[in-house]
Amino acid sequence: MNNKLHTTDLNLYFGQRHTLKNVNIGIPEKKIVAMIGPSGCGKTTLLRTFNRMHDLVHDVKITGDVKIEDLDIYGGSVPVTTIRRRIGMVFQKPNPFPKSIFDNIAYGLKLNKTPKDEVREIVEQSLKESALWEEVKNDLNKPANRLSGGQQQRLCIARTIAVKPEVILMDEPCSALDPISTAKVEELMLQLKKNYTIVVVTHNMQQAQRVADEIAFMYMGELLEYGPNQKIFHSPEKEMTRNYVSGHFG
């Protein structure tokens, strides 16, 4: 299986605090990998290393390798914009810009100097890919913040895929959503993996079981166990993993 993203002996420190400890993980192409584990175990920290979201934190130290295919994400000469173009991010709370629905999606395209005549086509395509087009096609000039929470999150996904990344990182994308919106986002993730590699952090065990091909269980900054969905949930190797996925954690 081809790995789209991989880390080798990745360690991350916030000042004196050793937050990620010797993490070795390969994220396979066009699959969904769910990162699970208790709060504070390093899931989101690891997710954010994949597209250099820690760059602006002054006391961060990172050792080891993080690569997208053969490109060293932390290589000295690689601009962060290059990485973010290839690796998009969807956050826990929907964060539409204070602009129209259309301008939210066109924003990244304009930054990338996409020709005007292509922008409209890509906006429509991105909304279709994120299962939002039918709901908003007559309201593209409306402020994005008038959409429901679930629609806003799908808009943020549309905005991410408009610039055609290869990888989509999702940090608890459904934690602020109701069950119906959650189901729509999960369905969308399963559709998107035909074209994108997806890494999702989730506290929702049922969600991880429903959508993920591979499961990464993290505990206290270490990747304790990593493998196929069925194996992690039904025959994990580590007792700690078994306790966590069965709800007997404490």
C-alpha positions as a Markdown table, in Angstrom:
| # | Residue | x | y | z |
|---|---|---|---|---|
| 1 | Met | 0.0 | 0.0 | 0.0 |
| 2 | Asn | 1.4 | 3.4 | -1.0 |
| 3 | Asn | 1.9 | 5.8 | 1.9 |
| 4 | Lys | 0.9 | 9.4 | 1.2 |
| 5 | Leu | 2.2 | 10.8 | 4.5 |
| 6 | His | 4.7 | 9.3 | 6.8 |
| 7 | Thr | 6.7 | 10.1 | 9.9 |
| 8 | Thr | 10.0 | 8.6 | 11.1 |
| 9 | Asp | 11.0 | 8.9 | 14.7 |
| 10 | Leu | 9.0 | 12.1 | 15.1 |
| 11 | Asn | 9.4 | 13.9 | 18.4 |
| 12 | Leu | 7.8 | 17.2 | 19.3 |
| 13 | Tyr | 8.5 | 19.4 | 22.3 |
| 14 | Phe | 6.6 | 22.4 | 23.6 |
| 15 | Gly | 9.4 | 24.0 | 25.7 |
| 16 | Gln | 10.4 | 21.3 | 28.1 |
| 17 | Arg | 7.2 | 19.2 | 27.6 |
| 18 | His | 7.8 | 16.1 | 25.4 |
| 19 | Thr | 4.5 | 15.9 | 23.6 |
| 20 | Leu | 5.1 | 13.4 | 20.7 |
| 21 | Lys | 7.4 | 10.5 | 21.4 |
| 22 | Asn | 9.1 | 8.6 | 18.6 |
| 23 | Val | 6.0 | 8.5 | 16.4 |
| 24 | Asn | 6.4 | 6.3 | 13.3 |
| 25 | Ile | 3.2 | 6.2 | 11.1 |
| 26 | Gly | 2.4 | 5.7 | 7.4 |
| 27 | Ile | -0.9 | 7.2 | 6.1 |
| 28 | Pro | -2.0 | 5.2 | 3.1 |
| 29 | Glu | -3.2 | 7.0 | 0.0 |
| 30 | Lys | -6.9 | 7.5 | -0.6 |
| 31 | Lys | -7.8 | 5.9 | 2.8 |
| 32 | Ile | -9.3 | 7.3 | 6.0 |
| 33 | Val | -7.1 | 7.1 | 9.1 |
| 34 | Ala | -8.8 | 7.9 | 12.4 |
| 35 | Met | -6.7 | 9.0 | 15.3 |
| 36 | Ile | -8.2 | 8.0 | 18.6 |
| 37 | Gly | -7.1 | 8.2 | 22.3 |
| 38 | Pro | -7.9 | 10.1 | 25.5 |
| 39 | Ser | -7.8 | 13.9 | 25.7 |
| 40 | Gly | -4.2 | 15.3 | 25.7 |
| 41 | Cys | -2.6 | 12.2 | 24.2 |
| 42 | Gly | -1.2 | 14.0 | 21.2 |
| 43 | Lys | -3.7 | 13.3 | 18.4 |
| 44 | Thr | -4.3 | 16.9 | 17.4 |
| 45 | Thr | -0.6 | 17.8 | 17.9 |
| 46 | Leu | 0.3 | 15.0 | 15.5 |
| 47 | Leu | -2.4 | 16.1 | 13.0 |
| 48 | Arg | -1.1 | 19.6 | 13.1 |
| 49 | Thr | 2.5 | 18.5 | 12.4 |
| 50 | Phe | 1.3 | 17.3 | 9.0 |
| 51 | Asn | 0.7 | 20.8 | 7.6 |
| 52 | Arg | 3.0 | 22.9 | 9.8 |
| 53 | Met | 0.3 | 24.4 | 12.0 |
| 54 | His | 3.0 | 24.6 | 14.8 |
| 55 | Asp | 5.2 | 27.0 | 12.8 |
| 56 | Leu | 4.0 | 30.1 | 14.7 |
| 57 | Val | 4.4 | 28.6 | 18.2 |
| 58 | His | 7.7 | 30.0 | 19.4 |
| 59 | Asp | 9.0 | 27.2 | 21.7 |
| 60 | Val | 8.3 | 24.2 | 19.5 |
| 61 | Lys | 11.1 | 21.8 | 18.7 |
| 62 | Ile | 10.5 | 19.0 | 16.2 |
| 63 | Thr | 13.0 | 16.2 | 15.4 |
| 64 | Gly | 12.7 | 13.2 | 13.0 |
| 65 | Asp | 11.0 | 13.3 | 9.6 |
| 66 | Val | 7.6 | 14.2 | 8.4 |
| 67 | Lys | 7.1 | 13.6 | 4.6 |
| 68 | Ile | 4.4 | 13.8 | 2.0 |
| 69 | Glu | 5.6 | 11.2 | -0.5 |
| 70 | Asp | 9.3 | 12.1 | -0.8 |
| 71 | Leu | 9.0 | 15.8 | 0.1 |
| 72 | Asp | 10.3 | 16.7 | 3.6 |
| 73 | Ile | 7.5 | 18.9 | 5.1 |
| 74 | Tyr | 10.0 | 20.6 | 7.4 |
| 75 | Gly | 12.8 | 20.9 | 4.8 |
| 76 | Gly | 14.4 | 24.3 | 5.1 |
| 77 | Ser | 13.6 | 25.5 | 1.6 |
| 78 | Val | 10.0 | 24.3 | 1.4 |
| 79 | Pro | 7.5 | 27.2 | 1.8 |
| 80 | Val | 4.6 | 26.6 | 4.1 |
| 81 | Thr | 2.2 | 27.6 | 1.3 |
| 82 | Thr | 3.4 | 24.7 | -0.8 |
| 83 | Ile | 2.6 | 22.3 | 2.1 |
| 84 | Arg | -0.8 | 23.8 | 2.8 |
| 85 | Arg | -1.7 | 23.6 | -0.9 |
| 86 | Arg | -1.1 | 19.9 | -0.8 |
| 87 | Ile | -2.4 | 19.3 | 2.7 |
| 88 | Gly | -5.7 | 21.0 | 3.7 |
| 89 | Met | -7.2 | 21.3 | 7.1 |
| 90 | Val | -10.8 | 21.3 | 8.5 |
| 91 | Phe | -11.2 | 22.5 | 12.1 |
| 92 | Gln | -13.3 | 21.4 | 15.0 |
| 93 | Lys | -15.7 | 24.4 | 14.7 |
| 94 | Pro | -16.8 | 25.5 | 11.3 |
| 95 | Asn | -14.9 | 28.7 | 10.5 |
| 96 | Pro | -16.4 | 30.4 | 7.4 |
| 97 | Phe | -14.9 | 33.7 | 6.5 |
| 98 | Pro | -17.2 | 36.8 | 7.0 |
| 99 | Lys | -18.0 | 36.7 | 3.2 |
| 100 | Ser | -20.5 | 35.2 | 0.9 |
| 101 | Ile | -20.8 | 31.5 | 0.3 |
| 102 | Phe | -19.2 | 32.0 | -3.2 |
| 103 | Asp | -16.4 | 34.2 | -1.9 |
| 104 | Asn | -15.5 | 31.7 | 0.9 |
| 105 | Ile | -14.7 | 29.0 | -1.7 |
| 106 | Ala | -13.2 | 31.4 | -4.3 |
| 107 | Tyr | -10.8 | 32.9 | -1.7 |
| 108 | Gly | -8.1 | 30.3 | -2.0 |
| 109 | Leu | -8.5 | 30.2 | -5.8 |
| 110 | Lys | -7.9 | 33.9 | -6.0 |
| 111 | Leu | -4.8 | 33.7 | -3.8 |
| 112 | Asn | -3.5 | 31.0 | -6.2 |
| 113 | Lys | -4.4 | 33.4 | -9.2 |
| 114 | Thr | -6.8 | 30.9 | -10.7 |
| 115 | Pro | -8.3 | 32.5 | -14.0 |
| 116 | Lys | -11.6 | 34.2 | -13.3 |
| 117 | Asp | -13.5 | 32.0 | -15.8 |
| 118 | Glu | -12.4 | 28.9 | -14.0 |
| 119 | Val | -13.3 | 30.1 | -10.5 |
| 120 | Arg | -17.1 | 29.8 | -10.9 |
| 121 | Glu | -16.7 | 26.3 | -12.3 |
| 122 | Ile | -14.5 | 25.2 | -9.5 |
| 123 | Val | -16.8 | 26.7 | -6.8 |
| 124 | Glu | -19.7 | 24.8 | -8.2 |
| 125 | Gln | -17.7 | 21.6 | -8.5 |
| 126 | Ser | -16.4 | 21.9 | -4.9 |
| 127 | Leu | -19.9 | 22.5 | -3.5 |
| 128 | Lys | -21.1 | 19.4 | -5.4 |
| 129 | Glu | -18.2 | 17.4 | -4.0 |
| 130 | Ser | -19.1 | 18.5 | -0.5 |
| 131 | Ala | -22.8 | 17.7 | -1.0 |
| 132 | Leu | -23.9 | 21.3 | -0.5 |
| 133 | Trp | -24.6 | 22.5 | -4.0 |
| 134 | Glu | -28.3 | 21.6 | -4.1 |
| 135 | Glu | -28.9 | 23.4 | -0.8 |
| 136 | Val | -27.1 | 26.7 | -1.7 |
| 137 | Lys | -27.0 | 27.0 | -5.5 |
| 138 | Asn | -29.6 | 29.8 | -5.5 |
| 139 | Asp | -28.0 | 31.6 | -2.5 |
| 140 | Leu | -24.3 | 31.9 | -3.4 |
| 141 | Asn | -24.2 | 35.6 | -2.5 |
| 142 | Lys | -25.7 | 35.1 | 0.9 |
| 143 | Pro | -23.4 | 35.5 | 3.9 |
| 144 | Ala | -21.9 | 32.1 | 4.8 |
| 145 | Asn | -22.6 | 32.6 | 8.5 |
| 146 | Arg | -26.3 | 32.3 | 7.8 |
| 147 | Leu | -25.9 | 28.7 | 7.0 |
| 148 | Ser | -26.6 | 26.0 | 9.7 |
| 149 | Gly | -23.6 | 24.6 | 11.6 |
| 150 | Gly | -23.6 | 21.4 | 9.5 |
| 151 | Gln | -23.8 | 23.4 | 6.3 |
| 152 | Gln | -21.0 | 25.7 | 7.5 |
| 153 | Gln | -18.8 | 22.7 | 8.1 |
| 154 | Arg | -19.5 | 21.3 | 4.6 |
| 155 | Leu | -18.7 | 24.7 | 3.2 |
| 156 | Cys | -15.4 | 24.7 | 5.0 |
| 157 | Ile | -14.7 | 21.2 | 3.4 |
| 158 | Ala | -15.7 | 22.7 | 0.0 |
| 159 | Arg | -13.3 | 25.6 | 0.6 |
| 160 | Thr | -10.5 | 23.1 | 1.5 |
| 161 | Ile | -11.1 | 20.9 | -1.6 |
| 162 | Ala | -11.4 | 23.9 | -4.0 |
| 163 | Val | -7.6 | 24.2 | -4.1 |
| 164 | Lys | -7.3 | 20.5 | -4.8 |
| 165 | Pro | -5.2 | 19.3 | -2.0 |
| 166 | Glu | -4.0 | 15.7 | -1.9 |
| 167 | Val | -4.6 | 15.2 | 1.8 |
| 168 | Ile | -7.4 | 16.5 | 4.1 |
| 169 | Leu | -6.8 | 16.8 | 7.8 |
| 170 | Met | -9.9 | 16.9 | 10.0 |
| 171 | Asp | -9.7 | 17.8 | 13.7 |
| 172 | Glu | -13.0 | 16.5 | 15.2 |
| 173 | Pro | -15.0 | 17.9 | 12.4 |
| 174 | Cys | -18.4 | 16.7 | 13.8 |
| 175 | Ser | -17.9 | 17.6 | 17.5 |
| 176 | Ala | -20.0 | 20.8 | 17.2 |
| 177 | Leu | -22.7 | 19.2 | 15.0 |
| 178 | Asp | -26.0 | 17.4 | 15.6 |
| 179 | Pro | -26.5 | 13.7 | 14.7 |
| 180 | Ile | -28.1 | 14.4 | 11.3 |
| 181 | Ser | -25.3 | 16.9 | 10.2 |
| 182 | Thr | -22.7 | 14.4 | 11.6 |
| 183 | Ala | -24.1 | 11.6 | 9.4 |
| 184 | Lys | -23.9 | 13.9 | 6.3 |
| 185 | Val | -20.3 | 14.8 | 7.0 |
| 186 | Glu | -19.4 | 11.1 | 7.6 |
| 187 | Glu | -21.1 | 10.2 | 4.3 |
| 188 | Leu | -19.2 | 13.0 | 2.6 |
| 189 | Met | -15.9 | 11.7 | 4.0 |
| 190 | Leu | -16.5 | 8.2 | 2.5 |
| 191 | Gln | -17.2 | 9.9 | -0.9 |
| 192 | Leu | -14.1 | 12.1 | -0.6 |
| 193 | Lys | -11.7 | 9.2 | 0.0 |
| 194 | Lys | -12.1 | 8.3 | -3.7 |
| 195 | Asn | -10.0 | 11.3 | -4.5 |
| 196 | Tyr | -8.3 | 12.3 | -1.2 |
| 197 | Thr | -6.3 | 10.9 | 1.6 |
| 198 | Ile | -8.1 | 11.8 | 4.9 |
| 199 | Val | -6.8 | 11.9 | 8.5 |
| 200 | Val | -9.4 | 12.5 | 11.1 |
| 201 | Val | -9.0 | 13.1 | 14.9 |
| 202 | Thr | -12.2 | 11.9 | 16.7 |
| 203 | His | -13.3 | 11.1 | 20.2 |
| 204 | Asn | -16.3 | 9.3 | 18.8 |
| 205 | Met | -15.6 | 5.6 | 18.7 |
| 206 | Gln | -18.7 | 4.8 | 16.7 |
| 207 | Gln | -17.6 | 7.4 | 14.1 |
| 208 | Ala | -14.1 | 5.9 | 13.9 |
| 209 | Gln | -15.7 | 2.4 | 13.3 |
| 210 | Arg | -18.1 | 3.8 | 10.7 |
| 211 | Val | -15.6 | 5.7 | 8.5 |
| 212 | Ala | -12.0 | 4.7 | 9.0 |
| 213 | Asp | -9.9 | 2.1 | 7.1 |
| 214 | Glu | -7.1 | 2.3 | 9.6 |
| 215 | Ile | -7.1 | 3.3 | 13.3 |
| 216 | Ala | -4.2 | 4.9 | 15.2 |
| 217 | Phe | -4.5 | 4.7 | 19.0 |
| 218 | Met | -2.4 | 7.3 | 20.8 |
| 219 | Tyr | -1.6 | 7.4 | 24.5 |
| 220 | Met | 0.6 | 9.9 | 26.4 |
| 221 | Gly | 2.3 | 11.1 | 23.2 |
| 222 | Glu | 3.0 | 7.6 | 21.8 |
| 223 | Leu | 1.5 | 5.8 | 18.9 |
| 224 | Leu | 0.5 | 2.7 | 21.0 |
| 225 | Glu | -1.2 | 0.7 | 18.2 |
| 226 | Tyr | -2.0 | 1.2 | 14.5 |
| 227 | Gly | -3.8 | -1.1 | 12.2 |
| 228 | Pro | -6.9 | -2.0 | 10.2 |
| 229 | Asn | -10.3 | -0.9 | 11.7 |
| 230 | Gln | -11.5 | -4.4 | 12.4 |
| 231 | Lys | -8.3 | -5.5 | 14.1 |
| 232 | Ile | -8.1 | -2.5 | 16.4 |
| 233 | Phe | -11.7 | -2.7 | 17.5 |
| 234 | His | -12.1 | -6.5 | 17.6 |
| 235 | Ser | -8.6 | -8.0 | 18.3 |
| 236 | Pro | -6.1 | -5.3 | 19.4 |
| 237 | Glu | -2.7 | -6.5 | 20.5 |
| 238 | Lys | -2.4 | -4.1 | 23.5 |
| 239 | Glu | -4.5 | -4.3 | 26.6 |
| 240 | Met | -4.6 | -0.5 | 26.8 |
| 241 | Thr | -6.1 | -0.4 | 23.3 |
| 242 | Arg | -8.7 | -3.0 | 24.2 |
| 243 | Asn | -9.6 | -1.1 | 27.4 |
| 244 | Tyr | -10.0 | 2.2 | 25.5 |
| 245 | Val | -12.1 | 0.9 | 22.5 |
| 246 | Ser | -14.3 | -1.1 | 24.8 |
| 247 | Gly | -15.0 | 1.9 | 27.1 |
| 248 | His | -13.2 | 0.4 | 30.2 |
| 249 | Phe | -10.6 | 3.1 | 30.3 |
| 250 | Gly | -9.6 | 4.7 | 33.5 |
